[in-house]
Structure formats: structure tokens, C-alpha cells
Amino acid sequence: METTENVLHQHSENHEGSWEGAAAPFNISYGKLMMWYFLLSDAFTFAGFLIAYGALRFSSPSWPVPDFVFSTAPFGIHDAPLIFVTVMSFLLIISSVTMVRAVQEGHRENKRGVVFWMFLTIIGGAGFLGCQAWEWTNLIGKENMSVTTNPFGSHIDAGTYLDEKGNATGETFKAGASYLLHKSEEGGHDEGHAEGHHAMAKGDHPNAFVDNDGFIHKKFKLASGPAAGQVQMEEFGPKAFGALFFFITGFHGFHVLSGVAFLLIIMINVASGVYASRKNGYEMVEKIGLYWHFVDLVWVFVFLVFYLF
Amino acid sequence: MSHKTYEESKKAVVKGLFLLGFVTLIEVFISLFGKGHIIPGINDITWIAYPVGFIIAVLSIYKAYFIIYEFMHMAYEVKGLALTVLLPTSLLIWALFAFFQEGTAWKARREFVKEKNAKTVEPLKGKQGYVEDTSLFRL
């Protein structure tokens, strides 16, 4: 098997000294080395984002619980914590594996094999993007999360919700329990919610407060903690959560999107025989492969930080 | 590149697929266990989050190692290349500790400010301009 490295290695050994300018540093081609260093710099960008997430999360007295926030999936599935995002992870892992196969076929100068496995890789990447589009649509459109608004909050102390007359109901919650602020539906067309908060006038009610944006802040009586016995209402969750979520997963999603675009371009070039004529074991496929694995690598940490912790 | 035959490397790819998939499933399971979805009530134990967080972090680092060394072929590159990539990355370990410490400090500051804001000070009689709350400047 004649691969790029072997070619370069033999080539550099044929010269007497490294001073001839023929030796490749680290026995690797220029393009691949620069791809590694680009990925290194990109890793620092992602690390900066994720560390900022960690610092802000540590600085906040409460934080939305991921298994509550990310518990919906398409086809009306509710209360399925992390299931959808696990499927997304599998899509990226599978597309990473098909990319390895494409690189292997490239080393064998098997054009059909490269095109076939790259095509599967593109399908995987596009599938991931589709899933992310659904996730964002659900968060923005249905759950009303935005860069500046985070309706996912959590209770600091235990308590009981109030009913329409302002009396304590049987609906209790524990300290640390999560909640989602629903919006008052003007038309009442949302069929999925059984909470009964479809249409409430703005302003103060005995059991809730509806703010100017229509968010319903349910009222409750605290049963524990320093303010036990007081009536309070559900507040918005930490504001930074929305911005961090959309910017970090968006930045990763943009990497996937550009990866899919480059994979498409390179696959078309492979099919039209551009790289076969270079006779370097389809090195361009290897380079986009490095990038594609990196996107999967970053997802490992985005997945860890946003969904598992 | 790899010192394997074509058939061997094809098998290694399938092995990698199952390994990464399996580790991901374990991670999700442990994460849900720590949040009390497998055994209800286990999340009431406050320290459970620490071993759970540690295990899933280690498993994620293992996945990262596998992707870099096998899929990105770092294992078959010259050692110097691996070092130029991995040594700068290791600086981030310091950043992790520093910034998480920083975040914890912000939280403590904010709580301190809240606490001070909630305090009511009795209006003083007689001595005007005498600041009672600052022991440092007390003459």
C-alpha cells in the first residue's frame, strides 16, 4: 500500500541531508500539518466557549437541568430525557466511521469506494443538522427560549402551588425541581398542553402573574427555606443559558454545515477524477476527514457539557 | 499509514463504531442515573453528582482520545507532531481550574452584595456623617 507518508518518507531519505529542503517536517504533507494546526486553534475557540459556560454555570445559584430541558423528541414524544440528543450523537459517530472508510478506500485508489462512503458521511452530517434544526425550532417556537430569555427555571426551596382562589393546592414540588414558564395562548390553539393555561389576561391573578410578554409566572407558597410561608412566583431561569446554548451549539452546527459543504465539493471532485490524477492516495479526502473527525470530537464535549452534566 | 492490512483496518473501523456507540450509551445511562431517572430519589443524595460527573468526564476524554488516535491517525504520526498538538491543549487544564474558581467567586460576591443590600441600617442620631458599618475607618 503506497500512501502519502511512505512516499514522503522515502523521498526525504533519498536526500543526503535535511538541509536540501526536501524533508517534510514531522513526515507529513504541508496540507495535513496545517489542517492539524487549524484544528488546534479551533479547539481553543471551542474550549473558550465551553469554559465560559462552566464559569457562568458555577457563578449561578441555580441552573436549568438538562434532562428536563432536553426531554422532548419529534413525533410528540415527551418526558424522554436526552434520548433525542443521543440519537444525534449516534448520527455523528456513524458519519465519522463512514469517513474513516472513505479515507481507507482513498489509500487504495478506489474512486467508487471513496464516493460511496463520502456520500454516506454527508447523509449522516445532514441528518445531524436536521435534528439540530428540529431541536432549535422546538426550543424557540414552542418553549419560547431565546438568546435573552430563558423560561427554564428551578425552585430553590420546596413549596405548594396556589389555585384560582389563592389557596394552596395538592400540587407540591421539591427543592431543586425544574419548571418551564408557559406562554398564555391568545387563540388557545395549542393542543398539546393539558396544563390549562391557554388564555390568561395580563396582570396579577391569585394563582399566577402574567407579564407583558405573556409568560405565566405561577404562584406558590414556600414550605421550606428562609422564606417559608411566603407566597412567591416562578421567575425566569439564568439568562445566560439561552445565549450560551444557541451560540455554542450554533457554532458547532455551523462547523457541521461547512463540513457538509466541503464534503460535497470534495466528493464531486473525487467523482470527476480530480484527485485520482494527483496519485497521492486521495490526500484531500484525508484532510477533510481530519476536519470531520474534529467536528465529532467537539460534539463529544458539547454533549458532555450541555446534556450530560 | 496504518501498519494493518486492508481487511484488518476494515475490522478496526467496525470495532471503533461499536466502542464509541457503547461508551456513549454508558455515558447517557450514568448521567440519567445521577439525575434519578433510573432509581428515583438517588438525586437527593447531594454528593452523587461528583462521582457521576467524574465518570462521564473520563469516558468523554476516552472517546476524544480514541477519535484523535485512531480515526485521525495520530497514533501513526511522528511523536513530535502529536506533541505540538497535545502540549498546547494541555494548557487548557489550567484554564478549567482557573475559570471555574472564578465563577465560584462571582457567585460568592453576588451573594455578599445581596446580603448587604438586604440589610437595614438605623438612621443615626447626632453624629452626622459617621459611618457605622465600616470598622476600618473608625477613628
Interface residues (C-beta under 8 A of the other chain):
Chain A: M1 T3 T4 E5 N6 F26 N27 I28 L33 W36 Y37 L39 L40 A43 F44 A47 I51 A52 G54 A55 L56 R57 F58 S59 S60 P61 V65 D67 P81 L82 T86 S89 F90 I93 I94 S96 V97 M99 V100 R101 Q104 H107 R108 G289 L290 H293 F294 D296 L297 V300 F301 F303 L304 Y307 L308 F309
Chain B: M1 Y6 S9 K10 V13 G16 L17 L20 G21 T24 L25 E27 V28 S31 L32 K35 H37 G53 I56 A57 S60 K63 A64 I67 I68 F71 M72 Y76 E77 V78 G80 L81 T84 V85 P88 T89 L92 A95 L96 F99 F100 E102 G103 T104 A105 W106 K107 R110 E111
